[in-house]
Amino acid sequence: MSLVTTPASLLATCAACASNRVTTITMTLTDGSLVDFASCHACEAKSWKQAGTELDIATVLGKAKKHKAA
């Protein structure tokens, strides 16, 4: 059995509490844009970034909204 580990220097760090207990994933939203989502297991902070720029939740929800065909 093999256990894969990531060196601490390569782990994501939470902007709110500096913990490295962070899960990060890249998602493609409904509008086709790529965003990086991060969730901290220590303080439960969540963030979304697009091309390195922080996005607020309202922007993310707008980009993820399904639009009805006219």
C-alpha positions in Angstrom: 0.0 0.0 0.0 1.3 3.5 -0.9 0.5 6.7 0.9 1.0 9.8 -1.3 2.1 12.9 0.6 2.7 16.5 -0.4 5.6 18.4 1.0 4.4 21.1 3.5 6.0 23.8 1.3 3.7 23.0 -1.6 0.4 22.9 0.4 -2.1 25.7 0.0 -2.4 28.1 3.0 -5.6 29.7 4.3 -5.7 33.4 3.9 -7.8 33.8 7.0 -5.9 31.6 9.5 -2.7 30.5 7.8 -3.6 26.8 8.3 -2.4 24.4 5.6 -5.4 22.1 6.1 -7.0 23.5 2.9 -8.7 21.7 0.1 -8.5 23.4 -3.3 -10.1 22.5 -6.6 -10.5 24.1 -10.0 -14.0 24.3 -11.3 -15.6 25.3 -14.6 -18.7 27.3 -13.9 -21.8 27.4 -16.1 -20.6 30.5 -18.0 -17.4 28.6 -18.9 -15.0 30.4 -16.6 -12.4 28.6 -14.5 -12.3 29.4 -10.8 -10.2 28.0 -8.0 -12.2 27.1 -4.9 -10.5 26.8 -1.5 -12.0 25.5 1.7 -10.1 25.6 5.0 -10.7 22.7 7.4 -9.4 24.6 10.4 -11.5 27.8 10.3 -14.0 26.9 7.5 -13.2 29.9 5.4 -14.0 29.6 1.8 -12.7 31.5 -1.2 -13.0 31.6 -5.0 -10.3 33.1 -7.3 -10.3 33.6 -11.1 -6.9 34.2 -12.7 -5.6 35.1 -9.2 -8.3 37.6 -8.5 -10.6 37.0 -5.5 -14.3 36.7 -6.3 -17.2 37.3 -3.9 -19.9 34.8 -3.5 -22.5 36.9 -5.5 -20.2 36.9 -8.5 -19.5 33.2 -8.3 -23.3 32.4 -8.0 -24.0 34.7 -11.0 -21.3 32.9 -13.1 -22.8 29.5 -12.0 -26.4 30.3 -12.7 -28.2 28.5 -15.5 -29.8 30.8 -18.0 -33.1 29.9 -19.5 -33.2 29.9 -23.3 -35.3 32.7 -24.7 
